[in-house]
Amino acid sequence: MKKLINFFGKLPQKIQEFILYCGASFTAMTADFVIFILFAEIILRNTNATFSIYVATIISRLTSSTINFFLSKKAFKNRNLKSTAIIKFYIVIVIQMLASSWLVTRFYENTYLPKTVAKCISDTILYFVFYFINSKFVFKGNKPLEWADYIENIDEATKVGKDIDN
């Protein structure tokens, strides 16, 4: 474990930010999915499917977005986010909730996929769209690692890894 911590600490700052951002996203996604299943498949299972999808999406997204915001802002080098960042973040979240609910409902009604599978498909599509929107609209100037920067730093990270092994 000590080697892993030392390795992480020696990585370039941008790669550390990217890893932390992915960890925050994964944690929030897990919370979102568990809460969605709890409401859509257990608590509201005997209600109208569209209603259960929308309510489950709203509750799960509000919870997971709070987790994601506070964990994600730690992944950014400049943690002095403007006070408007959280307002912008939740404007994007409302749009994302509506898009997710709509897509899950469309997949569920038109393909007869289980709600949870429909949610996985729709949220995977939306993840990439809203990652870009968040990096340009919410966290601009404080954005996480861009892929071009990641590729430039691969050689440096590889050197660090070789240094630790020696």
C-alpha positions as CSV (number, residue, x, y, z in Angstrom):
1,M,0.0,0.0,0.0
2,K,2.9,2.3,0.8
3,K,4.3,1.9,-2.7
4,L,0.9,2.7,-4.2
5,I,0.6,5.9,-2.1
6,N,4.2,6.9,-3.0
7,F,3.5,6.2,-6.7
8,F,0.3,8.3,-6.6
9,G,2.1,11.2,-4.9
10,K,4.8,11.2,-7.6
11,L,2.3,11.3,-10.5
12,P,2.0,14.7,-12.3
13,Q,-0.7,16.9,-10.8
14,K,-3.0,16.6,-13.8
15,I,-3.0,12.8,-13.7
16,Q,-3.8,12.9,-10.0
17,E,-6.7,15.2,-10.7
18,F,-8.0,12.9,-13.4
19,I,-7.8,9.9,-11.2
20,L,-9.6,11.7,-8.4
21,Y,-12.3,13.0,-10.8
22,C,-12.9,9.4,-12.0
23,G,-13.1,8.2,-8.4
24,A,-15.6,10.9,-7.6
25,S,-17.7,10.1,-10.7
26,F,-17.6,6.3,-9.9
27,T,-18.7,6.9,-6.3
28,A,-21.5,9.2,-7.3
29,M,-22.6,6.8,-10.1
30,T,-22.7,3.9,-7.7
31,A,-24.9,5.9,-5.3
32,D,-27.1,7.0,-8.2
33,F,-27.6,3.5,-9.4
34,V,-28.3,2.0,-6.0
35,I,-30.8,4.7,-5.1
36,F,-32.5,4.4,-8.5
37,I,-32.9,0.6,-8.1
38,L,-34.2,1.1,-4.5
39,F,-36.9,3.5,-5.7
40,A,-37.7,2.3,-9.3
41,E,-37.6,-1.5,-8.6
42,I,-38.5,-1.8,-4.9
43,I,-40.4,1.2,-3.4
44,L,-42.3,2.3,-6.5
45,R,-42.5,-1.0,-8.4
46,N,-46.3,-1.1,-8.2
47,T,-46.7,2.3,-9.7
48,N,-46.8,3.5,-13.3
49,A,-43.4,2.8,-14.9
50,T,-42.9,6.4,-16.2
51,F,-43.7,7.8,-12.8
52,S,-41.4,5.4,-11.0
53,I,-38.6,6.2,-13.5
54,Y,-38.9,10.0,-13.1
55,V,-39.2,9.9,-9.3
56,A,-36.4,7.4,-8.9
57,T,-34.2,9.5,-11.3
58,I,-34.9,12.8,-9.4
59,I,-34.2,11.3,-6.0
60,S,-31.1,9.4,-7.1
61,R,-29.6,12.2,-9.1
62,L,-30.1,14.8,-6.4
63,T,-28.3,12.6,-3.9
64,S,-25.5,11.5,-6.2
65,S,-25.0,15.0,-7.7
66,T,-24.4,16.4,-4.2
67,I,-21.8,13.6,-3.6
68,N,-20.3,14.3,-7.1
69,F,-20.0,18.1,-6.6
70,F,-18.2,17.9,-3.3
71,L,-15.9,15.1,-4.4
72,S,-15.2,16.5,-7.8
73,K,-14.3,19.9,-6.7
74,K,-11.5,18.3,-4.7
75,A,-10.1,16.8,-7.9
76,F,-9.5,20.2,-9.3
77,K,-6.1,22.0,-8.9
78,N,-7.8,25.3,-8.1
79,R,-10.3,24.6,-5.3
80,N,-11.4,28.3,-5.1
81,L,-14.5,27.8,-7.2
82,K,-16.7,30.8,-7.8
83,S,-19.9,30.7,-5.7
84,T,-21.8,30.5,-9.0
85,A,-20.3,27.1,-9.7
86,I,-22.7,25.2,-7.5
87,I,-25.7,27.1,-9.1
88,K,-24.4,26.2,-12.6
89,F,-23.7,22.7,-11.5
90,Y,-27.3,22.2,-10.4
91,I,-28.7,23.8,-13.6
92,V,-26.8,21.2,-15.5
93,I,-28.0,18.5,-13.1
94,V,-31.7,19.4,-13.7
95,I,-31.2,19.2,-17.4
96,Q,-29.3,15.9,-17.0
97,M,-32.1,14.5,-14.8
98,L,-34.7,15.4,-17.4
99,A,-32.6,13.9,-20.2
100,S,-31.9,10.8,-18.2
101,S,-35.6,10.3,-17.2
102,W,-36.7,10.8,-20.8
103,L,-34.1,8.4,-22.2
104,V,-34.7,5.7,-19.6
105,T,-38.4,5.9,-20.3
106,R,-37.9,5.8,-24.1
107,F,-35.6,2.7,-23.8
108,Y,-37.9,1.0,-21.3
109,E,-41.1,1.6,-23.4
110,N,-39.7,1.0,-26.8
111,T,-37.3,-1.9,-26.2
112,Y,-38.8,-3.4,-23.1
113,L,-35.4,-3.5,-21.4
114,P,-35.5,-3.6,-17.7
115,K,-35.4,-0.1,-16.1
116,T,-32.0,-0.7,-14.6
117,V,-30.5,-1.7,-18.0
118,A,-32.2,1.2,-19.7
119,K,-30.7,3.5,-17.0
120,C,-27.2,2.1,-17.5
121,I,-27.4,2.7,-21.3
122,S,-28.8,6.2,-21.1
123,D,-26.6,7.4,-18.3
124,T,-23.5,6.1,-20.1
125,I,-24.4,8.1,-23.1
126,L,-25.2,11.2,-21.0
127,Y,-22.0,10.8,-18.9
128,F,-19.8,11.9,-21.8
129,V,-22.1,14.7,-22.9
130,F,-22.4,16.2,-19.5
131,Y,-18.7,15.7,-18.6
132,F,-17.9,18.0,-21.5
133,I,-20.7,20.5,-20.5
134,N,-19.4,20.5,-16.9
135,S,-15.8,21.1,-17.9
136,K,-16.8,24.0,-20.1
137,F,-19.7,25.5,-18.2
138,V,-19.3,24.8,-14.5
139,F,-15.6,24.2,-13.8
140,K,-14.1,26.3,-16.6
141,G,-10.7,27.5,-15.6
142,N,-10.8,24.7,-13.0
143,K,-11.3,21.8,-15.3
144,P,-10.0,18.3,-14.9
145,L,-7.3,16.8,-17.1
146,E,-7.9,16.9,-20.8
147,W,-7.1,13.8,-22.8
148,A,-4.4,15.5,-24.8
149,D,-2.7,16.5,-21.5
150,Y,-3.1,12.9,-20.3
151,I,-1.4,11.5,-23.4
152,E,1.5,14.0,-23.0
153,N,2.1,12.9,-19.4
154,I,2.0,9.2,-20.0
155,D,5.8,9.1,-20.6
156,E,6.4,11.0,-17.4
157,A,4.1,8.7,-15.4
158,T,5.8,5.6,-16.9
159,K,9.2,7.0,-15.8
160,V,7.8,7.5,-12.3
161,G,6.6,3.9,-12.3
162,K,10.0,2.6,-13.4
163,D,11.7,4.7,-10.7
164,I,9.5,3.2,-8.0
165,D,10.2,-0.4,-9.2
166,N,13.9,0.2,-8.9
